[in-house]
Amino acid sequence: MINTMKLAPLGGVALLLALAGCQGMGPQSGQMASRPMMQAPQMNAGGNVEGEWASTDGVAVSRFSNGRFETIATDTGNRMAEGSYTYRGQDAVEINMTSLIRQTTSRVNCQVAMQGQLNCTGEGGNQFSLIRSQGVS
């Protein structure tokens, strides 16, 4: 189990991704009990973040699709966060999200650093990366 006290400074999406490791007790009300069907990432005219991105620790997958954002725990399939995103350039997005675990909102800015890696900075300046996912089996 992940020690959330050590992860407290991470903030934003990084904290949500880490908390997924502690959510093994099953779905909460309104959340899915089984893992969602994952799709391969897609490119569109709006930018390069469409599709799925995994946390570097493998705890969660974040899905970007037509302006909607969600983060799903890989172990339970529970939705951890949801919200929207806006392109701020071909390879940059601003995410406005709500933590379904903590019931808080936050803003995260992300930039495609290289093919397959998305570098993000939360409101508090905390940084983390997501890796392009080819779907979860």
Sequence and secondary structure as in RCSB ss.txt:
>XXXX:A:sequence
MINTMKLAPLGGVALLLALAGCQGMGPQSGQMASRPMMQAPQMNAGGNVEGEWASTDGVAVSRFSNGRFETIATD
TGNRMAEGSYTYRGQDAVEINMTSLIRQTTSRVNCQVAMQGQLNCTGEGGNQFSLIRSQGVS
>XXXX:A:secstr
   HHHHGGG HHHHHHHHGGG TT   TTS SS         BTTBS  EEEEETTSSEEEEEETTEEEEEETT
T  EEEEEEEEESSTTEEEEEEEETTT  EEEEEEEEEETTEEEEEETTS EEEEEE     
